[in-house]
Amino acid sequence: MRNVRHFVTVTALVLLVTYLTYIGLTSLGLMPVAASAQAGPIDWLFDLHVIMMSFLFSLITVIMVYSLVVFRRKPGETGDGAHIEGNTKLEIFWTIVPLVVVIWFGIIGADNLRQVRAVDPNALEVRVIGFQWSWRFEYPEGFSSNTLYLPANKQVLLKMESIDVLHSFWVPEFRIKQDLVPGRVTELRITPTLEGEYQVLCAEICGTSHAYMVSPVVVVSQVAYETWVTGQLAAYEAELLASAGQPDATRGEKLYTELGCKACHSLDGAAGVGPSWKGLFGQENHPLADGSVVALVDEEYLQESIIAPNNKIALGFNANAMPSFSYLRDAQVADLVEFIKTLK
């Protein structure tokens, strides 16, 4: 009878401390606001883990404290405690039950993954380019932006590439994240559900300015998104019309910022990871790392250096320091070259 009383008391205390621990942890606001359909099942699974952690913490702590208080040596007691060899039934119990719980969590996790990766055949497709140290988003209409605009309640398929090192696309409010691997196209599906402004972060250490690899994410209604697309497309077409399809230095200067070229190439002659663009065009007998020279830095050489930078390494610089920008459209490469030509 006495053992039953101890068991009931400990069980009640474990349940009470589990509840209080869970309430305490959840009141800390461990998770940011949920802003995507994928956040629902992820938060539910996370909540189950918090409950399990609270229970295990309480199970260990309550039994330990209860034993120290109730079964402590009383004044005047000098004998040894009862010698206990073991309990086979208890050992079987605490082997089977955790195994069942782990398998249960595995099944829930698999179903969670199925929900998160569910495919909508009508998903909006956006191309994501990650580079040191910024993001670039290219839309199916042909224009690009450094801000990721998304319509609410519509699945978006992000096809992501890195042009230099490992990066990782992560919007905390969307919960899910995905690595960008050089030489591969990785995919991430997101269905934003809450309109507002967020930030995409890089969750993979990628160099000296990793902490500043941040871009805005704006989730708007479908109507507002279509209005934004119309405006961006009109501006893009106006730029093309204004230049009559010819290379444009203003667009090239914009690309210089958007593509992160400024991280390696200065415009004032200062040394950097790569050659300064100031006075580069038109140089004669431009020395290369292999001992040869380029007779004239012309448009053809600059285009090759952008698309296949390892073909001809400038003297004083290392191979593989610059990624290939072969994914750029010919018109974009021409715009960059036109901008470089203006830097006398």
C-alpha positions as CSV (number, residue, x, y, z in Angstrom):
1,M,0.0,0.0,0.0
2,R,2.9,2.3,0.9
3,N,4.6,1.7,-2.5
4,V,1.3,2.4,-4.3
5,R,1.1,5.7,-2.5
6,H,4.6,6.6,-3.5
7,F,3.9,5.7,-7.1
8,V,0.7,7.8,-7.3
9,T,2.4,10.7,-5.6
10,V,5.4,10.6,-8.0
11,T,3.1,10.2,-11.0
12,A,1.0,13.2,-10.0
13,L,4.2,15.3,-9.5
14,V,5.7,14.3,-12.8
15,L,2.5,15.3,-14.7
16,L,2.3,18.6,-12.8
17,V,5.9,19.5,-13.4
18,T,5.6,18.4,-17.1
19,Y,2.7,20.8,-17.5
20,L,4.4,23.7,-15.8
21,T,7.7,23.1,-17.8
22,Y,5.7,23.0,-21.1
23,I,3.8,26.2,-20.2
24,G,7.0,27.9,-19.2
25,L,8.9,26.9,-22.4
26,T,6.0,27.8,-24.8
27,S,5.6,31.2,-23.0
28,L,9.1,32.1,-24.1
29,G,8.0,32.6,-27.7
30,L,10.6,30.1,-29.1
31,M,9.2,30.3,-32.6
32,P,8.5,33.4,-34.7
33,V,5.0,33.9,-36.3
34,A,4.0,31.1,-38.7
35,A,3.6,32.6,-42.2
36,S,3.4,29.5,-44.5
37,A,1.3,26.4,-44.9
38,Q,4.4,24.4,-44.3
39,A,4.8,25.9,-40.9
40,G,1.7,24.2,-39.6
41,P,2.9,20.6,-39.5
42,I,6.4,21.6,-38.6
43,D,5.2,23.6,-35.6
44,W,3.0,20.7,-34.5
45,L,6.0,18.3,-34.6
46,F,8.1,20.8,-32.7
47,D,5.4,21.1,-30.1
48,L,5.4,17.4,-29.6
49,H,9.1,17.5,-29.1
50,V,8.7,20.2,-26.4
51,I,6.1,18.1,-24.6
52,M,8.4,15.1,-24.7
53,M,11.4,17.1,-23.4
54,S,9.2,18.5,-20.6
55,F,8.1,15.0,-19.6
56,L,11.6,13.5,-19.6
57,F,13.0,16.5,-17.7
58,S,10.2,16.1,-15.1
59,L,10.5,12.3,-14.9
60,I,14.2,12.5,-14.0
61,T,14.0,15.6,-11.8
62,V,10.9,14.6,-9.8
63,I,12.1,11.1,-9.1
64,M,15.5,12.3,-8.1
65,V,14.3,15.1,-5.8
66,Y,11.5,12.9,-4.3
67,S,14.0,10.2,-3.5
68,L,16.4,12.6,-1.9
69,V,13.6,14.0,0.3
70,V,11.5,10.9,1.1
71,F,14.1,8.2,1.2
72,R,16.9,10.1,2.8
73,R,18.7,8.6,5.8
74,K,16.7,9.5,9.0
75,P,18.4,10.6,12.2
76,G,19.7,7.7,14.1
77,E,19.8,5.3,11.1
78,T,23.2,3.7,10.6
79,G,22.5,0.6,8.5
80,D,22.8,0.2,4.7
81,G,19.9,0.5,2.4
82,A,18.2,-2.5,0.8
83,H,20.3,-4.3,-1.8
84,I,18.5,-4.5,-5.1
85,E,19.8,-6.7,-7.9
86,G,17.5,-5.3,-10.7
87,N,14.0,-5.6,-12.1
88,T,13.7,-7.4,-15.4
89,K,10.1,-6.3,-16.0
90,L,11.1,-2.6,-15.5
91,E,14.1,-3.0,-17.9
92,I,12.0,-4.5,-20.6
93,F,9.4,-1.7,-20.1
94,W,11.9,1.1,-20.4
95,T,13.5,-0.6,-23.5
96,I,10.2,-1.2,-25.4
97,V,8.4,2.1,-24.6
98,P,11.2,4.4,-25.8
99,L,11.6,2.3,-28.9
100,V,7.9,2.6,-29.7
101,V,8.0,6.4,-29.0
102,V,11.0,6.8,-31.4
103,I,9.3,4.8,-34.1
104,W,6.1,6.9,-33.6
105,F,8.1,10.1,-33.9
106,G,9.7,8.7,-37.1
107,I,6.3,8.0,-38.6
108,I,5.1,11.5,-37.7
109,G,8.2,13.0,-39.2
110,A,7.8,11.1,-42.5
111,D,4.2,12.3,-42.8
112,N,5.4,15.8,-41.9
113,L,7.9,15.7,-44.7
114,R,5.2,14.5,-47.1
115,Q,3.0,17.5,-46.3
116,V,5.9,20.0,-46.5
117,R,6.9,18.7,-49.9
118,A,3.5,18.3,-51.4
119,V,3.5,19.4,-55.1
120,D,1.1,22.0,-56.6
121,P,1.3,21.7,-60.4
122,N,0.2,25.3,-60.7
123,A,3.0,26.6,-58.4
124,L,4.7,29.9,-59.3
125,E,8.3,29.3,-60.3
126,V,11.0,31.7,-59.2
127,R,14.7,31.3,-59.8
128,V,16.9,32.1,-56.8
129,I,20.6,33.0,-57.3
130,G,22.8,33.1,-54.1
131,F,26.2,34.6,-54.2
132,Q,28.7,36.3,-51.8
133,W,26.9,38.1,-50.3
134,S,23.4,38.7,-51.6
135,W,20.3,37.2,-53.2
136,R,18.8,37.7,-56.7
137,F,15.4,36.6,-57.7
138,E,14.4,36.0,-61.4
139,Y,10.8,35.9,-62.3
140,P,9.2,34.0,-65.3
141,E,8.3,37.3,-67.0
142,G,12.0,38.0,-67.6
143,F,12.8,40.6,-65.0
144,S,14.8,40.2,-61.8
145,S,14.7,41.7,-58.3
146,N,16.7,41.8,-55.0
147,T,13.4,41.6,-53.2
148,L,11.4,38.4,-53.2
149,Y,7.8,39.3,-53.8
150,L,5.3,36.4,-53.3
151,P,1.5,36.1,-53.5
152,A,-0.3,34.8,-50.5
153,N,-2.0,31.4,-50.5
154,K,-0.2,30.2,-53.7
155,Q,2.6,27.7,-53.7
156,V,5.9,29.0,-55.0
157,L,8.6,26.7,-56.4
158,L,12.0,28.2,-55.8
159,K,14.7,26.8,-58.1
160,M,17.9,27.8,-56.4
161,E,21.5,28.0,-57.5
162,S,24.8,29.2,-56.0
163,I,27.5,30.7,-58.2
164,D,30.3,30.5,-55.7
165,V,30.1,28.6,-52.3
166,L,27.4,26.9,-50.2
167,H,24.5,29.1,-49.1
168,S,21.2,28.2,-47.4
169,F,17.9,29.9,-48.1
170,W,15.9,30.4,-44.9
171,V,13.0,32.6,-43.9
172,P,12.3,31.8,-40.2
173,E,8.6,32.6,-40.5
174,F,8.3,30.0,-43.3
175,R,10.2,27.4,-41.1
176,I,11.7,25.4,-44.0
177,K,15.2,26.0,-45.5
178,Q,17.2,24.6,-48.3
179,D,20.9,24.6,-49.2
180,L,22.2,26.1,-52.4
181,V,25.0,24.0,-53.8
182,P,27.4,25.2,-56.5
183,G,26.8,23.2,-59.8
184,R,23.4,22.0,-58.8
185,V,19.8,23.3,-58.8
186,T,18.0,22.6,-55.6
187,E,14.3,23.2,-55.0
188,L,12.1,24.5,-52.2
189,R,8.3,24.8,-52.1
190,I,6.7,27.5,-50.0
191,T,3.0,28.5,-49.7
192,P,2.9,31.9,-47.9
193,T,-0.2,32.4,-45.9
194,L,0.3,35.6,-44.0
195,E,0.8,38.9,-45.8
196,G,3.7,41.0,-44.4
197,E,7.4,41.7,-44.7
198,Y,10.0,39.2,-43.8
199,Q,13.7,38.5,-44.5
200,V,15.5,35.8,-46.2
201,L,18.7,34.9,-44.4
202,C,21.7,32.7,-45.3
203,A,21.9,29.8,-42.8
204,E,25.2,28.5,-44.0
205,I,28.5,30.3,-43.1
206,C,29.7,31.5,-46.5
207,G,32.4,34.0,-45.9
208,T,33.3,37.3,-44.2
209,S,29.9,39.0,-44.9
210,H,27.7,36.0,-44.2
211,A,25.8,37.8,-41.5
212,Y,24.8,40.5,-43.9
213,M,23.5,38.2,-46.6
214,V,19.9,39.4,-46.1
215,S,17.2,40.3,-48.6
216,P,13.6,41.5,-48.1
217,V,10.7,39.1,-48.6
218,V,7.3,40.7,-49.2
219,V,4.1,38.6,-49.2
220,V,1.1,40.4,-50.7
221,S,-2.4,39.5,-52.0
222,Q,-2.7,38.0,-55.5
223,V,-4.1,41.3,-56.8
224,A,-1.2,43.3,-55.3
225,Y,1.3,40.8,-56.6
226,E,-0.1,41.0,-60.2
227,T,0.1,44.8,-59.9
228,W,3.7,44.6,-58.8
229,V,4.6,42.2,-61.7
230,T,3.0,44.6,-64.2
231,G,5.0,47.5,-62.9
232,Q,8.3,45.6,-62.9
233,L,7.6,44.2,-66.4
234,A,6.8,47.7,-67.7
235,A,10.0,49.1,-66.2
236,Y,12.0,46.3,-67.7
237,E,10.5,46.7,-71.1
238,A,11.0,50.5,-70.9
239,E,14.7,50.0,-70.3
240,L,15.0,47.7,-73.3
241,L,13.1,50.1,-75.4
242,A,15.1,53.1,-74.3
243,S,18.3,51.4,-75.3
244,A,16.8,50.1,-78.6
245,G,18.1,46.6,-77.7
246,Q,21.7,48.0,-77.4
247,P,24.0,47.4,-74.4
248,D,23.2,49.9,-71.6
249,A,25.8,51.1,-69.0
250,T,23.0,52.1,-66.5
251,R,21.6,48.6,-66.5
252,G,25.2,47.3,-66.2
253,E,25.8,49.4,-63.1
254,K,22.6,48.1,-61.6
255,L,23.8,44.5,-62.3
256,Y,27.2,45.4,-60.7
257,T,25.3,45.9,-57.4
258,E,22.7,43.2,-57.8
259,L,25.1,40.4,-58.7
260,G,27.6,41.3,-55.9
261,C,30.4,42.3,-58.3
262,K,31.3,45.1,-55.9
263,A,32.4,42.6,-53.3
264,C,35.5,41.7,-55.4
265,H,35.9,44.5,-58.1
266,S,36.4,48.1,-57.1
267,L,35.6,51.0,-59.3
268,D,38.4,53.3,-58.1
269,G,41.5,51.3,-58.8
270,A,41.7,49.8,-55.3
271,A,43.0,46.2,-55.1
272,G,40.4,43.5,-54.3
273,V,39.7,39.8,-54.7
274,G,39.6,40.5,-58.4
275,P,41.0,43.2,-60.7
276,S,39.6,46.7,-60.4
277,W,37.3,47.7,-63.2
278,K,38.7,51.2,-63.3
279,G,40.6,51.7,-66.5
280,L,40.5,48.0,-67.3
281,F,38.9,48.3,-70.8
282,G,41.3,49.3,-73.5
283,Q,44.4,48.2,-71.5
284,E,47.2,46.9,-73.8
285,N,49.5,43.9,-73.0
286,H,47.4,42.9,-70.0
287,P,49.5,40.4,-68.0
288,L,48.1,36.9,-67.1
289,A,49.1,34.5,-64.3
290,D,50.5,32.0,-66.8
291,G,53.1,34.5,-68.1
292,S,51.2,35.4,-71.3
293,V,49.5,38.7,-72.1
294,V,46.3,39.8,-73.6
295,A,47.2,42.2,-76.4
296,L,44.1,44.3,-75.8
297,V,41.3,44.2,-73.1
298,D,38.4,44.5,-75.5
299,E,34.7,43.5,-75.3
300,E,35.5,39.8,-76.3
301,Y,38.0,39.4,-73.4
302,L,35.6,41.0,-70.8
303,Q,32.7,38.8,-72.0
304,E,34.9,35.7,-71.7
305,S,36.1,36.8,-68.2
306,I,32.5,37.0,-67.0
307,I,31.3,33.7,-68.5
308,A,34.5,31.6,-68.1
309,P,36.7,33.5,-65.6
310,N,39.2,30.6,-65.3
311,N,40.2,30.6,-68.9
312,K,42.5,33.6,-68.5
313,I,43.6,34.5,-65.0
314,A,44.9,38.0,-64.5
315,L,48.4,38.3,-63.0
316,G,48.3,38.5,-59.2
317,F,45.0,36.7,-58.8
318,N,44.0,33.1,-58.2
319,A,42.1,30.6,-60.2
320,N,38.5,29.8,-59.0
321,A,38.3,33.0,-57.0
322,M,35.5,34.2,-59.3
323,P,32.5,31.9,-60.1
324,S,31.2,31.6,-63.7
325,F,28.3,33.9,-64.5
326,S,27.3,31.8,-67.6
327,Y,23.7,31.8,-66.4
328,L,23.4,35.5,-67.4
329,R,21.6,36.4,-70.6
330,D,23.8,37.7,-73.4
331,A,22.1,41.1,-73.0
332,Q,23.1,41.2,-69.4
333,V,26.7,40.4,-70.1
334,A,26.7,43.1,-72.7
335,D,25.3,45.6,-70.2
336,L,28.1,44.7,-67.7
337,V,30.8,45.2,-70.4
338,E,29.2,48.5,-71.5
339,F,29.4,49.7,-67.8
340,I,33.1,48.6,-67.5
341,K,33.9,50.6,-70.7
342,T,32.7,53.8,-69.0
343,L,35.2,53.4,-66.1
344,K,38.1,55.3,-67.5
